[in-house]
C-alpha cells in the first residue's frame, strides 16, 4: 500500500506543477454563469393569468447567455466553415458577412445566418461540391419572448448524403418584423415545413408559393406554438371520468 508523504500532505504533480484550471465551457461553470443572469420565466411553462398546473410553480428559469464558439471547431466543422466562406467569397460576399456567429454544442454545428443572406447560404449549401447538403429535413420555429428584437427563430436542418454530414442554419427575426425569405426556390421540400412554422409561430416566409395554414383550421386566430398563446382547452372524458381543460385544473403554486 502506498504511504502518504511526510506531514500527511497530498501528492503533488511531478515538477511541482499545479493542476490545470477547469475549462470555461464545463457544464458546472456555465451553469453558474446562467444563475447570474436575470430570471425570465417562473414555472414549467411560464403560465400567466391562469394557475400553474405543472407542479413546478416555484421553478425559476434564468436567461441563457449567448453562446458563440471560436475556431477551431473540431470534427469536420472547420472544413464546412472554410468551404462555405470560399463559396460566398466567389460571389463577392464572405463568411463573416453572412454568418453572425457559430455554435458548436454537444457535437452539433449551427450557423446563425443573417436573414438577408439566407438564400445565398442555402444555395451554396446545396450546390457547392464541397458542401452538397442535398436533404432538407425541415424547419423548426422557436419563440423566445424575452429576447427583444430576436424573439422568433427559424431553424433549418440539412443533411449531406454525399459527405455524411449534418448542419443547422438558424435565422433570427423580431416579433415586430416577422419576415424571413422562403427557401422553397432552393429546397422545394421546404414548402409544407414553412407552412407549418407559419401556422404555429407566425413567421412570414416571403416568396412562399402558398403560405396558408396546414394543421389548424383556416379561420383559427393566433399561432398556438408561441409561448404567449393563451392557455386553454376542452374537457375530455376518459374511462368514466372527466379531465378538465388546463385552465381549470388544480393549481400547485
Secondary structure by P-SEA (a helix, b strand, c coil): ccccccccccccccccccccccccccaaaaaaaaaacccccccccccccccccccccccccccccbbbbccccccaaaaaaaaaaaaaaaaccccccccccccccccbbbbbccccaaaaaaaaaccccccccccccbbbbbbccccccccbbbbbbbbbccccccbbbbbbbcccccbbbbcccccccaaaaaaaaaacccccccccccccccccccccccccccccccccbbbbbcccccccccccccccc
